């Protein structure tokens, strides 16, 4: 507005810059509060009136048109600012509700459970979102520590709702059922009441009993990565691929529980396909099995942070899929 006033005074009314005084109130609606927009609108109107008098345009039709235009834009700017502030307040409320939902659905896992230490990392592919279709949970049951990490087909609120069904069913079944097969059947029944069509959930369940290694039950999910104390890594692949949760096809292979060595000093990294299938700009997959050295940090949270930052560097841009990781460490005696 100062530049417009200066040009109008120096160049005279023939240039016709005065109507551009409306740019001030127009841009004022983008930032600041309603009071600021009112002040800027009033200043623009006063400057326009003074310059119209200075240019002897106050009785001219062009002068009236300029004043009406600036006043109209000023009023519109105030209204736009009021609407923007209202929407910002609504968005803040929605975000607070989303954070509360996250604490219920994906609450922090226990950092310590007997000889185990745990850490989790979750990155949503949706902008400004905290939760998505990936899920995880860790429960200390009478028979040992039980874990689930899964990935719901699809995205958005429908995927979040399905994830809530799976996590809620697992929390109950992990305490009640005697083995992982029974837990898996409880999850199947819960999803059968919820899912429509050919929706499904890939998941891997694990049970760790002291000195008995780990038992895994894989429903079509990427196999966990095992990191040994000597730095060697390998995938805990199931004996054969099984159908995901929710499909329950009669001709599909059922998952078979399988044992994997898990002794003091070992680490087990659970993850979703947002990690294993992340691609860089050259369309190369993220080499997770080559990143075992990133998990050497004594603090499991710091170790997962290192993997998450390395994954983001590999992608080189916004993530295309949700990425969840859960790290289990068997502490030495």
KADANOR-V762013 format. One record per helix or strand of 3 or more residues. SS is the DSSP state (H for helix, E for strand). FROM is the first residue (numbers start at 1). TO is the last residue. If there is no record, write none. Layout:
((SS & FROM & TO) (SS & FROM & TO))
This chain:
((H & 2 & 11) (H & 13 & 15) (H & 18 & 28) (H & 34 & 54) (H & 61 & 105) (E & 116 & 123) (E & 134 & 141) (E & 144 & 152) (H & 156 & 176) (H & 180 & 194) (E & 201 & 208) (E & 214 & 219) (E & 225 & 227) (E & 233 & 235) (E & 258 & 260) (E & 267 & 271) (H & 273 & 276) (H & 288 & 290) (H & 292 & 295) (H & 300 & 315) (E & 323 & 330))
